[in-house]
């Protein structure tokens, strides 16, 4: 029989940070989904093009950085382990935001399409990370 190491019990701060991380995941997924759908609709209908779309998109994309920061805090600060690909999808989302932003001047005429599809892609990354976290795939 092999003795496996027993993980330390979760402290109150661990549980609180984990709850915030889980709740904020919904902010990321829903925010980027709404921003993406809005931008795609604005690509089709000019009346939906407004400054509010860009502020909302900025907030949704910044939510990704907050989410990854919370996750890093859980892994580094609280010594919790996360599924390997869960972490991967978090960092891919950060890189995706950078790539989307870097293409904005080249795709100026189709920026609503870029941000629409980009927002839906970011939503998909968030959903995939959430599924991996709940299934516990390591």
N, CA, C and O atoms as a GROMACS GRO file, in nm:
protein
  552
    1UNK      N    1   0.084  -0.117   0.000
    1UNK     CA    2   0.000   0.000   0.000
    1UNK      C    3   0.090   0.125   0.000
    1UNK      O    4   0.187   0.133   0.075
    2UNK      N    5   0.056   0.221  -0.085
    2UNK     CA    6   0.134   0.344  -0.099
    2UNK      C    7   0.068   0.453  -0.018
    2UNK      O    8  -0.053   0.474  -0.028
    3UNK      N    9   0.147   0.523   0.060
    3UNK     CA   10   0.095   0.637   0.137
    3UNK      C   11   0.100   0.761   0.049
    3UNK      O   12   0.207   0.805   0.007
    4UNK      N   13  -0.016   0.817   0.022
    4UNK     CA   14  -0.025   0.939  -0.057
    4UNK      C   15  -0.023   1.058   0.036
    4UNK      O   16  -0.079   1.053   0.146
    5UNK      N   17   0.042   1.168  -0.007
    5UNK     CA   18   0.042   1.286   0.079
    5UNK      C   19  -0.099   1.342   0.095
    5UNK      O   20  -0.175   1.347  -0.001
    6UNK      N   21  -0.131   1.382   0.213
    6UNK     CA   22  -0.262   1.439   0.242
    6UNK      C   23  -0.254   1.589   0.223
    6UNK      O   24  -0.169   1.654   0.284
    7UNK      N   25  -0.341   1.647   0.138
    7UNK     CA   26  -0.336   1.792   0.119
    7UNK      C   27  -0.376   1.863   0.248
    7UNK      O   28  -0.460   1.814   0.323
    8UNK      N   29  -0.315   1.978   0.273
    8UNK     CA   30  -0.351   2.052   0.395
    8UNK      C   31  -0.496   2.098   0.388
    8UNK      O   32  -0.548   2.121   0.279
    9UNK      N   33  -0.562   2.112   0.502
    9UNK     CA   34  -0.701   2.158   0.501
    9UNK      C   35  -0.710   2.302   0.451
    9UNK      O   36  -0.618   2.382   0.469
   10UNK      N   37  -0.822   2.332   0.388
   10UNK     CA   38  -0.842   2.467   0.335
   10UNK      C   39  -0.870   2.564   0.449
   10UNK      O   40  -0.948   2.534   0.540
   11UNK      N   41  -0.808   2.678   0.443
   11UNK     CA   42  -0.833   2.784   0.541
   11UNK      C   43  -0.950   2.869   0.492
   11UNK      O   44  -0.993   2.856   0.378
   12UNK      N   45  -1.000   2.953   0.578
   12UNK     CA   46  -1.114   3.040   0.542
   12UNK      C   47  -1.079   3.130   0.425
   12UNK      O   48  -1.163   3.156   0.338
   13UNK      N   49  -0.955   3.180   0.420
   13UNK     CA   50  -0.914   3.267   0.309
   13UNK      C   51  -0.907   3.188   0.178
   13UNK      O   52  -0.939   3.241   0.072
   14UNK      N   53  -0.865   3.062   0.187
   14UNK     CA   54  -0.860   2.978   0.067
   14UNK      C   55  -1.000   2.962   0.010
   14UNK      O   56  -1.022   2.978  -0.110
   15UNK      N   57  -1.094   2.932   0.097
   15UNK     CA   58  -1.232   2.909   0.053
   15UNK      C   59  -1.291   3.036  -0.006
   15UNK      O   60  -1.358   3.032  -0.109
   16UNK      N   61  -1.266   3.150   0.058
   16UNK     CA   62  -1.319   3.278   0.008
   16UNK      C   63  -1.262   3.309  -0.129
   16UNK      O   64  -1.336   3.344  -0.220
   17UNK      N   65  -1.131   3.298  -0.145
   17UNK     CA   66  -1.068   3.327  -0.273
   17UNK      C   67  -1.116   3.231  -0.381
   17UNK      O   68  -1.137   3.272  -0.496
   18UNK      N   69  -1.134   3.105  -0.346
   18UNK     CA   70  -1.184   3.007  -0.442
   18UNK      C   71  -1.328   3.040  -0.482
   18UNK      O   72  -1.363   3.027  -0.600
   19UNK      N   73  -1.411   3.082  -0.388
   19UNK     CA   74  -1.549   3.121  -0.420
   19UNK      C   75  -1.552   3.243  -0.512
   19UNK      O   76  -1.632   3.249  -0.605
   20UNK      N   77  -1.466   3.339  -0.485
   20UNK     CA   78  -1.459   3.458  -0.570
   20UNK      C   79  -1.414   3.418  -0.710
   20UNK      O   80  -1.469   3.466  -0.810
   21UNK      N   81  -1.314   3.331  -0.717
   21UNK     CA   82  -1.263   3.284  -0.847
   21UNK      C   83  -1.374   3.213  -0.926
   21UNK      O   84  -1.388   3.235  -1.046
   22UNK      N   85  -1.449   3.130  -0.860
   22UNK     CA   86  -1.558   3.058  -0.927
   22UNK      C   87  -1.669   3.153  -0.972
   22UNK      O   88  -1.722   3.138  -1.082
   23UNK      N   89  -1.704   3.249  -0.889
   23UNK     CA   90  -1.809   3.344  -0.926
   23UNK      C   91  -1.762   3.437  -1.038
   23UNK      O   92  -1.839   3.468  -1.129
   24UNK      N   93  -1.638   3.481  -1.031
   24UNK     CA   94  -1.585   3.573  -1.131
   24UNK      C   95  -1.574   3.506  -1.268
   24UNK      O   96  -1.576   3.574  -1.371
   25UNK      N   97  -1.564   3.374  -1.270
   25UNK     CA   98  -1.561   3.302  -1.397
   25UNK      C   99  -1.687   3.331  -1.477
   25UNK      O  100  -1.682   3.342  -1.600
   26UNK      N  101  -1.800   3.342  -1.408
   26UNK     CA  102  -1.925   3.373  -1.476
   26UNK      C  103  -1.924   3.515  -1.531
   26UNK      O  104  -1.980   3.540  -1.638
   27UNK      N  105  -1.860   3.608  -1.461
   27UNK     CA  106  -1.846   3.745  -1.510
   27UNK      C  107  -1.767   3.743  -1.641
   27UNK      O  108  -1.803   3.811  -1.737
   28UNK      N  109  -1.659   3.665  -1.643
   28UNK     CA  110  -1.575   3.654  -1.764
   28UNK      C  111  -1.654   3.594  -1.880
   28UNK      O  112  -1.655   3.650  -1.990
   29UNK      N  113  -1.720   3.482  -1.856
   29UNK     CA  114  -1.791   3.412  -1.963
   29UNK      C  115  -1.908   3.496  -2.014
   29UNK      O  116  -1.920   3.519  -2.135
   30UNK      N  117  -1.993   3.541  -1.925
   30UNK     CA  118  -2.110   3.619  -1.968
   30UNK      C  119  -2.070   3.754  -2.027
   30UNK      O  120  -2.126   3.798  -2.127
   31UNK      N  121  -1.974   3.820  -1.964
   31UNK     CA  122  -1.929   3.950  -2.014
   31UNK      C  123  -1.873   3.943  -2.154
   31UNK      O  124  -1.908   4.024  -2.240
   32UNK      N  125  -1.786   3.845  -2.180
   32UNK     CA  126  -1.728   3.833  -2.313
   32UNK      C  127  -1.830   3.782  -2.414
   32UNK      O  128  -1.825   3.818  -2.532
   33UNK      N  129  -1.922   3.699  -2.370
   33UNK     CA  130  -2.029   3.653  -2.460
   33UNK      C  131  -2.119   3.767  -2.503
   33UNK      O  132  -2.152   3.781  -2.621
   34UNK      N  133  -2.158   3.850  -2.407
   34UNK     CA  134  -2.243   3.965  -2.439
   34UNK      C  135  -2.168   4.065  -2.526
   34UNK      O  136  -2.223   4.116  -2.624
   35UNK      N  137  -2.042   4.092  -2.491
   35UNK     CA  138  -1.962   4.186  -2.571
   35UNK      C  139  -1.944   4.134  -2.713
   35UNK      O  140  -1.954   4.211  -2.809
   36UNK      N  141  -1.918   4.005  -2.727
   36UNK     CA  142  -1.901   3.948  -2.860
   36UNK      C  143  -2.029   3.953  -2.941
   36UNK      O  144  -2.027   3.990  -3.059
   37UNK      N  145  -2.141   3.917  -2.880
   37UNK     CA  146  -2.268   3.921  -2.951
   37UNK      C  147  -2.305   4.064  -2.989
   37UNK      O  148  -2.355   4.089  -3.099
   38UNK      N  149  -2.281   4.158  -2.899
   38UNK     CA  150  -2.310   4.299  -2.926
   38UNK      C  151  -2.225   4.350  -3.044
   38UNK      O  152  -2.276   4.418  -3.132
   39UNK      N  153  -2.096   4.315  -3.044
   39UNK     CA  154  -2.008   4.361  -3.152
   39UNK      C  155  -2.049   4.298  -3.285
   39UNK      O  156  -2.044   4.364  -3.388
   40UNK      N  157  -2.088   4.171  -3.283
   40UNK     CA  158  -2.134   4.108  -3.408
   40UNK      C  159  -2.262   4.174  -3.457
   40UNK      O  160  -2.279   4.196  -3.577
   41UNK      N  161  -2.352   4.205  -3.366
   41UNK     CA  162  -2.474   4.275  -3.405
   41UNK      C  163  -2.442   4.414  -3.458
   41UNK      O  164  -2.505   4.461  -3.553
   42UNK      N  165  -2.345   4.482  -3.397
   42UNK     CA  166  -2.304   4.615  -3.443
   42UNK      C  167  -2.238   4.608  -3.580
   42UNK      O  168  -2.244   4.704  -3.657
   43UNK      N  169  -2.175   4.497  -3.609
   43UNK     CA  170  -2.117   4.478  -3.743
   43UNK      C  171  -2.228   4.479  -3.849
   43UNK      O  172  -2.209   4.528  -3.960
   44UNK      N  173  -2.342   4.426  -3.811
   44UNK     CA  174  -2.456   4.418  -3.903
   44UNK      C  175  -2.542   4.544  -3.900
   44UNK      O  176  -2.583   4.594  -4.005
   45UNK      N  177  -2.570   4.596  -3.782
   45UNK     CA  178  -2.659   4.710  -3.766
   45UNK      C  179  -2.584   4.829  -3.707
   45UNK      O  180  -2.539   4.825  -3.592
   46UNK      N  181  -2.570   4.934  -3.785
   46UNK     CA  182  -2.496   5.053  -3.744
   46UNK      C  183  -2.551   5.119  -3.617
   46UNK      O  184  -2.475   5.180  -3.541
   47UNK      N  185  -2.680   5.107  -3.594
   47UNK     CA  186  -2.741   5.174  -3.479
   47UNK      C  187  -2.688   5.119  -3.345
   47UNK      O  188  -2.702   5.186  -3.242
   48UNK      N  189  -2.629   5.002  -3.346
   48UNK     CA  190  -2.575   4.944  -3.222
   48UNK      C  191  -2.431   4.985  -3.196
   48UNK      O  192  -2.374   4.949  -3.093
   49UNK      N  193  -2.373   5.060  -3.287
   49UNK     CA  194  -2.234   5.105  -3.271
   49UNK      C  195  -2.232   5.227  -3.180
   49UNK      O  196  -2.286   5.333  -3.212
   50UNK      N  197  -2.168   5.210  -3.065
   50UNK     CA  198  -2.159   5.321  -2.971
   50UNK      C  199  -2.032   5.307  -2.888
   50UNK      O  200  -1.966   5.203  -2.887
   51UNK      N  201  -2.002   5.412  -2.819
   51UNK     CA  202  -1.886   5.410  -2.731
   51UNK      C  203  -1.906   5.312  -2.616
   51UNK      O  204  -1.810   5.255  -2.564
   52UNK      N  205  -2.031   5.293  -2.576
   52UNK     CA  206  -2.061   5.200  -2.467
   52UNK      C  207  -2.016   5.058  -2.501
   52UNK      O  208  -1.975   4.984  -2.412
   53UNK      N  209  -2.024   5.020  -2.628
   53UNK     CA  210  -1.978   4.887  -2.670
   53UNK      C  211  -1.831   4.870  -2.638
   53UNK      O  212  -1.790   4.764  -2.589
   54UNK      N  213  -1.751   4.971  -2.663
   54UNK     CA  214  -1.607   4.959  -2.641
   54UNK      C  215  -1.574   4.960  -2.492
   54UNK      O  216  -1.481   4.890  -2.450
   55UNK      N  217  -1.647   5.036  -2.413
   55UNK     CA  218  -1.625   5.033  -2.268
   55UNK      C  219  -1.664   4.897  -2.211
   55UNK      O  220  -1.596   4.844  -2.124
   56UNK      N  221  -1.774   4.842  -2.260
   56UNK     CA  222  -1.818   4.710  -2.212
   56UNK      C  223  -1.717   4.602  -2.253
   56UNK      O  224  -1.685   4.514  -2.173
   57UNK      N  225  -1.668   4.610  -2.376
   57UNK     CA  226  -1.568   4.514  -2.423
   57UNK      C  227  -1.442   4.525  -2.340
   57UNK      O  228  -1.383   4.423  -2.303
   58UNK      N  229  -1.399   4.646  -2.311
   58UNK     CA  230  -1.280   4.665  -2.227
   58UNK      C  231  -1.301   4.602  -2.089
   58UNK      O  232  -1.212   4.534  -2.038
   59UNK      N  233  -1.416   4.625  -2.029
   59UNK     CA  234  -1.444   4.568  -1.897
   59UNK      C  235  -1.445   4.416  -1.902
   59UNK      O  236  -1.392   4.350  -1.812
   60UNK      N  237  -1.504   4.359  -2.006
   60UNK     CA  238  -1.510   4.213  -2.019
   60UNK      C  239  -1.370   4.154  -2.036
   60UNK      O  240  -1.339   4.049  -1.979
   61UNK      N  241  -1.287   4.221  -2.114
   61UNK     CA  242  -1.152   4.170  -2.135
   61UNK      C  243  -1.064   4.190  -2.011
   61UNK      O  244  -0.980   4.105  -1.981
   62UNK      N  245  -1.082   4.299  -1.941
   62UNK     CA  246  -1.007   4.318  -1.816
   62UNK      C  247  -1.048   4.217  -1.710
   62UNK      O  248  -0.968   4.180  -1.624
   63UNK      N  249  -1.172   4.171  -1.717
   63UNK     CA  250  -1.219   4.069  -1.623
   63UNK      C  251  -1.137   3.941  -1.636
   63UNK      O  252  -1.120   3.867  -1.538
   64UNK      N  253  -1.085   3.914  -1.755
   64UNK     CA  254  -1.000   3.796  -1.776
   64UNK      C  255  -0.872   3.810  -1.694
   64UNK      O  256  -0.827   3.714  -1.632
   65UNK      N  257  -0.813   3.928  -1.695
   65UNK     CA  258  -0.689   3.949  -1.620
   65UNK      C  259  -0.714   3.937  -1.470
   65UNK      O  260  -0.630   3.883  -1.397
   66UNK      N  261  -0.827   3.986  -1.424
   66UNK     CA  262  -0.863   3.971  -1.283
   66UNK      C  263  -0.878   3.823  -1.249
   66UNK      O  264  -0.829   3.776  -1.146
   67UNK      N  265  -0.946   3.749  -1.336
   67UNK     CA  266  -0.968   3.606  -1.314
   67UNK      C  267  -0.837   3.529  -1.308
   67UNK      O  268  -0.818   3.445  -1.220
   68UNK      N  269  -0.748   3.557  -1.399
   68UNK     CA  270  -0.618   3.488  -1.399
   68UNK      C  271  -0.539   3.528  -1.274
   68UNK      O  272  -0.472   3.443  -1.215
   69UNK      N  273  -0.547   3.653  -1.234
   69UNK     CA  274  -0.480   3.695  -1.110
   69UNK      C  275  -0.533   3.623  -0.988
   69UNK      O  276  -0.456   3.584  -0.901
   70UNK      N  277  -0.664   3.605  -0.983
   70UNK     CA  278  -0.723   3.529  -0.872
   70UNK      C  279  -0.674   3.384  -0.875
   70UNK      O  280  -0.644   3.326  -0.771
   71UNK      N  281  -0.667   3.327  -0.994
   71UNK     CA  282  -0.619   3.189  -1.006
   71UNK      C  283  -0.473   3.175  -0.966
   71UNK      O  284  -0.436   3.079  -0.899
   72UNK      N  285  -0.392   3.270  -1.006
   72UNK     CA  286  -0.251   3.267  -0.967
   72UNK      C  287  -0.240   3.280  -0.816
   72UNK      O  288  -0.156   3.215  -0.754
   73UNK      N  289  -0.323   3.364  -0.757
   73UNK     CA  290  -0.323   3.377  -0.612
   73UNK      C  291  -0.360   3.247  -0.542
   73UNK      O  292  -0.304   3.214  -0.437
   74UNK      N  293  -0.452   3.174  -0.598
   74UNK     CA  294  -0.491   3.045  -0.540
   74UNK      C  295  -0.378   2.943  -0.550
   74UNK      O  296  -0.352   2.868  -0.455
   75UNK      N  297  -0.312   2.939  -0.664
   75UNK     CA  298  -0.207   2.839  -0.685
   75UNK      C  299  -0.078   2.877  -0.612
   75UNK      O  300  -0.019   2.794  -0.543
   76UNK      N  301  -0.036   3.001  -0.628
   76UNK     CA  302   0.092   3.042  -0.569
   76UNK      C  303   0.079   3.077  -0.421
   76UNK      O  304   0.160   3.034  -0.339
   77UNK      N  305  -0.021   3.155  -0.389
   77UNK     CA  306  -0.033   3.203  -0.252
   77UNK      C  307  -0.096   3.103  -0.157
   77UNK      O  308  -0.055   3.092  -0.041
   78UNK      N  309  -0.195   3.031  -0.205
   78UNK     CA  310  -0.269   2.941  -0.118
   78UNK      C  311  -0.228   2.795  -0.136
   78UNK      O  312  -0.280   2.706  -0.068
   79UNK      N  313  -0.134   2.772  -0.227
   79UNK     CA  314  -0.079   2.637  -0.250
   79UNK      C  315  -0.184   2.535  -0.294
   79UNK      O  316  -0.170   2.416  -0.264
   80UNK      N  317  -0.286   2.578  -0.365
   80UNK     CA  318  -0.384   2.485  -0.421
   80UNK      C  319  -0.335   2.440  -0.558
   80UNK      O  320  -0.261   2.511  -0.624
   81UNK      N  321  -0.376   2.322  -0.599
   81UNK     CA  322  -0.340   2.275  -0.732
   81UNK      C  323  -0.461   2.290  -0.824
   81UNK      O  324  -0.575   2.271  -0.782
   82UNK      N  325  -0.432   2.324  -0.948
   82UNK     CA  326  -0.538   2.341  -1.047
   82UNK      C  327  -0.515   2.240  -1.159
   82UNK      O  328  -0.402   2.199  -1.184
   83UNK      N  329  -0.621   2.201  -1.226
   83UNK     CA  330  -0.602   2.114  -1.342
   83UNK      C  331  -0.509   2.181  -1.443
   83UNK      O  332  -0.518   2.302  -1.467
   84UNK      N  333  -0.421   2.104  -1.500
   84UNK     CA  334  -0.317   2.156  -1.589
   84UNK      C  335  -0.375   2.240  -1.702
   84UNK      O  336  -0.329   2.352  -1.724
   85UNK      N  337  -0.473   2.189  -1.774
   85UNK     CA  338  -0.526   2.264  -1.887
   85UNK      C  339  -0.618   2.377  -1.845
   85UNK      O  340  -0.646   2.467  -1.925
   86UNK      N  341  -0.666   2.375  -1.723
   86UNK     CA  342  -0.743   2.487  -1.671
   86UNK      C  343  -0.654   2.611  -1.669
   86UNK      O  344  -0.694   2.719  -1.713
   87UNK      N  345  -0.534   2.596  -1.620
   87UNK     CA  346  -0.437   2.706  -1.616
   87UNK      C  347  -0.400   2.747  -1.758
   87UNK      O  348  -0.389   2.866  -1.788
   88UNK      N  349  -0.380   2.649  -1.844
   88UNK     CA  350  -0.345   2.675  -1.984
   88UNK      C  351  -0.449   2.765  -2.051
   88UNK      O  352  -0.413   2.863  -2.117
   89UNK      N  353  -0.577   2.733  -2.034
   89UNK     CA  354  -0.682   2.813  -2.097
   89UNK      C  355  -0.687   2.955  -2.041
   89UNK      O  356  -0.719   3.048  -2.114
   90UNK      N  357  -0.655   2.971  -1.915
   90UNK     CA  358  -0.649   3.106  -1.858
   90UNK      C  359  -0.544   3.192  -1.925
   90UNK      O  360  -0.568   3.308  -1.958
   91UNK      N  361  -0.426   3.134  -1.943
   91UNK     CA  362  -0.319   3.211  -2.006
   91UNK      C  363  -0.340   3.227  -2.156
   91UNK      O  364  -0.299   3.328  -2.213
   92UNK      N  365  -0.403   3.130  -2.221
   92UNK     CA  366  -0.438   3.146  -2.363
   92UNK      C  367  -0.535   3.262  -2.379
   92UNK      O  368  -0.527   3.337  -2.477
   93UNK      N  369  -0.627   3.279  -2.286
   93UNK     CA  370  -0.723   3.390  -2.292
   93UNK      C  371  -0.650   3.524  -2.286
   93UNK      O  372  -0.686   3.617  -2.358
   94UNK      N  373  -0.549   3.534  -2.200
   94UNK     CA  374  -0.472   3.659  -2.193
   94UNK      C  375  -0.401   3.686  -2.325
   94UNK      O  376  -0.403   3.798  -2.376
   95UNK      N  377  -0.340   3.582  -2.381
   95UNK     CA  378  -0.272   3.600  -2.509
   95UNK      C  379  -0.372   3.635  -2.619
   95UNK      O  380  -0.342   3.715  -2.707
   96UNK      N  381  -0.490   3.576  -2.615
   96UNK     CA  382  -0.592   3.605  -2.716
   96UNK      C  383  -0.635   3.751  -2.710
   96UNK      O  384  -0.654   3.814  -2.814
   97UNK      N  385  -0.649   3.805  -2.590
   97UNK     CA  386  -0.683   3.948  -2.578
   97UNK      C  387  -0.575   4.032  -2.645
   97UNK      O  388  -0.606   4.127  -2.717
   98UNK      N  389  -0.450   3.998  -2.622
   98UNK     CA  390  -0.340   4.070  -2.686
   98UNK      C  391  -0.341   4.059  -2.837
   98UNK      O  392  -0.315   4.157  -2.907
   99UNK      N  393  -0.370   3.941  -2.887
   99UNK     CA  394  -0.375   3.920  -3.032
   99UNK      C  395  -0.491   3.997  -3.093
   99UNK      O  396  -0.475   4.062  -3.196
  100UNK      N  397  -0.607   3.991  -3.030
  100UNK     CA  398  -0.723   4.066  -3.080
  100UNK      C  399  -0.691   4.214  -3.085
  100UNK      O  400  -0.718   4.282  -3.184
  101UNK      N  401  -0.632   4.265  -2.977
  101UNK     CA  402  -0.598   4.408  -2.971
  101UNK      C  403  -0.495   4.444  -3.079
  101UNK      O  404  -0.504   4.550  -3.139
  102UNK      N  405  -0.398   4.356  -3.103
  102UNK     CA  406  -0.294   4.387  -3.200
  102UNK      C  407  -0.345   4.392  -3.344
  102UNK      O  408  -0.284   4.456  -3.429
  103UNK      N  409  -0.455   4.326  -3.372
  103UNK     CA  410  -0.512   4.326  -3.506
  103UNK      C  411  -0.610   4.439  -3.531
  103UNK      O  412  -0.661   4.451  -3.643
  104UNK      N  413  -0.639   4.522  -3.433
  104UNK     CA  414  -0.744   4.622  -3.448
  104UNK      C  415  -0.715   4.724  -3.557
  104UNK      O  416  -0.808   4.768  -3.624
  105UNK      N  417  -0.589   4.762  -3.577
  105UNK     CA  418  -0.561   4.861  -3.681
  105UNK      C  419  -0.560   4.797  -3.820
  105UNK      O  420  -0.600   4.861  -3.918
  106UNK      N  421  -0.516   4.673  -3.830
  106UNK     CA  422  -0.516   4.605  -3.960
  106UNK      C  423  -0.657   4.571  -4.007
  106UNK      O  424  -0.683   4.564  -4.127
  107UNK      N  425  -0.746   4.550  -3.913
  107UNK     CA  426  -0.884   4.514  -3.948
  107UNK      C  427  -0.980   4.627  -3.914
  107UNK      O  428  -1.094   4.603  -3.873
  108UNK      N  429  -0.935   4.750  -3.930
  108UNK     CA  430  -1.014   4.868  -3.894
  108UNK      C  431  -1.152   4.866  -3.957
  108UNK      O  432  -1.250   4.902  -3.892
  109UNK      N  433  -1.162   4.824  -4.082
  109UNK     CA  434  -1.291   4.822  -4.151
  109UNK      C  435  -1.381   4.712  -4.101
  109UNK      O  436  -1.503   4.717  -4.121
  110UNK      N  437  -1.324   4.612  -4.037
  110UNK     CA  438  -1.405   4.500  -3.985
  110UNK      C  439  -1.382   4.479  -3.836
  110UNK      O  440  -1.383   4.366  -3.786
  111UNK      N  441  -1.360   4.590  -3.766
  111UNK     CA  442  -1.327   4.578  -3.623
  111UNK      C  443  -1.442   4.520  -3.541
  111UNK      O  444  -1.418   4.452  -3.441
  112UNK      N  445  -1.564   4.545  -3.582
  112UNK     CA  446  -1.677   4.488  -3.507
  112UNK      C  447  -1.682   4.337  -3.524
  112UNK      O  448  -1.714   4.264  -3.430
  113UNK      N  449  -1.649   4.292  -3.641
  113UNK     CA  450  -1.642   4.148  -3.665
  113UNK      C  451  -1.527   4.087  -3.585
  113UNK      O  452  -1.543   3.981  -3.525
  114UNK      N  453  -1.412   4.152  -3.584
  114UNK     CA  454  -1.296   4.105  -3.506
  114UNK      C  455  -1.331   4.093  -3.358
  114UNK      O  456  -1.307   3.988  -3.297
  115UNK      N  457  -1.386   4.198  -3.301
  115UNK     CA  458  -1.417   4.196  -3.159
  115UNK      C  459  -1.538   4.106  -3.127
  115UNK      O  460  -1.548   4.052  -3.017
  116UNK      N  461  -1.627   4.092  -3.224
  116UNK     CA  462  -1.741   4.002  -3.203
  116UNK      C  463  -1.696   3.858  -3.196
  116UNK      O  464  -1.729   3.787  -3.101
  117UNK      N  465  -1.622   3.814  -3.294
  117UNK     CA  466  -1.572   3.676  -3.294
  117UNK      C  467  -1.471   3.655  -3.183
  117UNK      O  468  -1.467   3.548  -3.121
  118UNK      N  469  -1.389   3.757  -3.157
  118UNK     CA  470  -1.293   3.747  -3.047
  118UNK      C  471  -1.360   3.731  -2.912
  118UNK      O  472  -1.316   3.652  -2.829
  119UNK      N  473  -1.466   3.807  -2.890
  119UNK     CA  474  -1.539   3.797  -2.764
  119UNK      C  475  -1.602   3.660  -2.745
  119UNK      O  476  -1.601   3.606  -2.634
  120UNK      N  477  -1.657   3.606  -2.852
  120UNK     CA  478  -1.717   3.472  -2.843
  120UNK      C  479  -1.609   3.366  -2.822
  120UNK      O  480  -1.631   3.267  -2.752
  121UNK      N  481  -1.492   3.385  -2.883
  121UNK     CA  482  -1.380   3.293  -2.862
  121UNK      C  483  -1.335   3.296  -2.716
  121UNK      O  484  -1.310   3.192  -2.656
  122UNK      N  485  -1.325   3.416  -2.660
  122UNK     CA  486  -1.286   3.430  -2.519
  122UNK      C  487  -1.390   3.367  -2.428
  122UNK      O  488  -1.355   3.306  -2.327
  123UNK      N  489  -1.517   3.382  -2.462
  123UNK     CA  490  -1.622   3.316  -2.386
  123UNK      C  491  -1.603   3.164  -2.390
  123UNK      O  492  -1.616   3.097  -2.287
  124UNK      N  493  -1.572   3.111  -2.506
  124UNK     CA  494  -1.550   2.968  -2.520
  124UNK      C  495  -1.431   2.919  -2.438
  124UNK      O  496  -1.437   2.812  -2.379
  125UNK      N  497  -1.325   2.998  -2.435
  125UNK     CA  498  -1.210   2.961  -2.351
  125UNK      C  499  -1.250   2.957  -2.204
  125UNK      O  500  -1.209   2.868  -2.130
  126UNK      N  501  -1.331   3.054  -2.163
  126UNK     CA  502  -1.377   3.056  -2.025
  126UNK      C  503  -1.464   2.936  -1.991
  126UNK      O  504  -1.450   2.877  -1.884
  127UNK      N  505  -1.553   2.901  -2.082
  127UNK     CA  506  -1.639   2.785  -2.059
  127UNK      C  507  -1.554   2.659  -2.049
  127UNK      O  508  -1.576   2.575  -1.961
  128UNK      N  509  -1.459   2.646  -2.138
  128UNK     CA  510  -1.372   2.526  -2.136
  128UNK      C  511  -1.294   2.519  -2.006
  128UNK      O  512  -1.280   2.411  -1.948
  129UNK      N  513  -1.242   2.630  -1.960
  129UNK     CA  514  -1.168   2.632  -1.832
  129UNK      C  515  -1.259   2.593  -1.717
  129UNK      O  516  -1.218   2.522  -1.626
  130UNK      N  517  -1.384   2.641  -1.720
  130UNK     CA  518  -1.478   2.606  -1.614
  130UNK      C  519  -1.511   2.456  -1.616
  130UNK      O  520  -1.520   2.393  -1.510
  131UNK      N  521  -1.528   2.401  -1.734
  131UNK     CA  522  -1.558   2.257  -1.744
  131UNK      C  523  -1.442   2.175  -1.690
  131UNK      O  524  -1.462   2.077  -1.618
  132UNK      N  525  -1.321   2.214  -1.727
  132UNK     CA  526  -1.204   2.142  -1.676
  132UNK      C  527  -1.193   2.150  -1.524
  132UNK      O  528  -1.153   2.054  -1.459
  133UNK      N  529  -1.229   2.265  -1.470
  133UNK     CA  530  -1.221   2.283  -1.324
  133UNK      C  531  -1.323   2.195  -1.252
  133UNK      O  532  -1.294   2.143  -1.145
  134UNK      N  533  -1.441   2.180  -1.311
  134UNK     CA  534  -1.545   2.102  -1.243
  134UNK      C  535  -1.528   1.951  -1.262
  134UNK      O  536  -1.569   1.872  -1.177
  135UNK      N  537  -1.466   1.912  -1.374
  135UNK     CA  538  -1.444   1.769  -1.396
  135UNK      C  539  -1.321   1.720  -1.322
  135UNK      O  540  -1.304   1.601  -1.297
  136UNK      N  541  -1.234   1.814  -1.286
  136UNK     CA  542  -1.113   1.777  -1.211
  136UNK      C  543  -1.008   1.709  -1.296
  136UNK      O  544  -0.922   1.639  -1.242
  137UNK      N  545  -1.013   1.727  -1.428
  137UNK     CA  546  -0.913   1.666  -1.515
  137UNK      C  547  -0.777   1.725  -1.485
  137UNK      O  548  -0.758   1.846  -1.492
  138UNK      N  549  -0.684   1.640  -1.453
  138UNK     CA  550  -0.548   1.686  -1.421
  138UNK      C  551  -0.457   1.659  -1.533
  138UNK      O  552  -0.339   1.691  -1.525
   0.00000   0.00000   0.00000
